[in-house]
Amino acid sequence: MKFQKICVIGLGYIGLPTASTFAAHGINVLGVDISQRIIDTLNKGEIHIHEPGLHEEVKKAIQSGNFKAATKPEEADAFIIAVPTPFQENKFGEYNGMAYKLADMRAVISAAESIVPFLRKGNLVVLESTSPPRTTVDLVTPILARSGLEAGRDFHLAYSPERVLPGQIMRELIENARVIGGVTPESAQVGRDLYSIFVKGQIVQTDATTAEMVKLMENTYRDVNIAIANEFSRLANKFGVDVWEAISIANLHPRVKILNPGPGVGGHCISVDPWFFVEAAPALTPLIYHARQVNDAQPHFVVETVKRALGSLEGKKIAALGLAYKPDVDDLRESPANEVVHLLQHEGALVKAWEPFKPDANLPGIHMSATFEDAIKDADALLLLVNHTEFAKLNPKEIAQKTKARILIDTVKGWNYEAWEKAGFTLLRLGVGK
Ligand code: SAJ
């Protein structure tokens, strides 16, 4: 099937790169978002998020006339839904005394509803948002049926998850393998026709529910593996071992690849998606549930480590370096660093936070320093929470001039012991019981 015009609903971290990449490949793209502010920003050729290479792509797409943004969809050959599926803030499910988080599917529901008036015979609709198993079949299909058209007979419907890594989205969108799950084999084939416009990686066709499950399995696999690394860090601490050394030696085994411990698991994917499995089948998911618990509790282990370095935290001044959920991104969503700062403050610490990718972030209850120098100047200790490249590159001798702190706590193995100790600092690393 040929596509002249497509409509991408949701212009966030996935929708916007997808829309601008289609536009760069000559497709007429209408990007849709509920936020008028985002629409105005994009139509000026500006962007509202940080992702390397994205701004240039959007600017070119707008200038070429291939891309415009609006708050309402229009008729098109294909509709792509790329809206967020967070979890509900104040509502939990319960199974055998275990509370679990619930998906908030409202954005998917209203995106599907917004397509109904514009849906025509022969169209393709693709859901990209990470969703609980069976969402395409059980939630989206009945909504689209309100158009009077039937999925798989009158129009094509598929689920195709994004699998791109924030920070490398523009490249991975094109190069990564892509799975397309159709409600019928023909829907999957038409989905393939669409994405083969720019995807260079392998495209695999399957059914919609398999594709949904694949996406959740990938992120759950990573979550469970980070959980074991985090649990190892606690064990190493207890047994007087350096977890980083132990992991690097264990990883010499040809079939072992332990991930890195850290302050916890953040972002809007890995810390969220495993809950979709738990919600869908709590009786079948004890391992997934407990891995989530381990990762969510890791900020407490960071606080214990800080206490080991500083004793009581009452009145102690701490510079928290990095609030993003991972290195070299500006995304602060579900960031464990944020949680660490709150826990430290709860123990009486006076925390100044510095996030180079979003110095002016407005986070309730967190004091953001306007400059790095201000954050570290009067601190008793510097706490490294995110391994941003610029933190790894800091010059210990220069920092020794800029701060009165002589204690460093490194939760991400971003700093080299020798260099910092030579400059007069004492460095304590998460998961090092030596
Ligand atoms: N983390 C660790 N230890 C590690 C690796 C990561 O603590 O060894 C932490 C990070 O610091 C971060 C969190 O885990 O807080 C998640 O980071 P990430 O880099 O593992 O993943 P995301 O959330 O940025 O992107 C993931 C990717 N999924 C997989 O690698 C299986 C990406 O490919 C997906 O497209 C994305 O989720 C998504 O959108 O679902």
Residues whose N, C-alpha, C, O or C-beta is under 5 A from the ligand:
A	BS01	SAJ	E162 R163 V164 L165 P166 E218 N219 R222 I226 L259 N260 P261 G262 G264 V265 G266 G267 C269 I270 Y325 K326
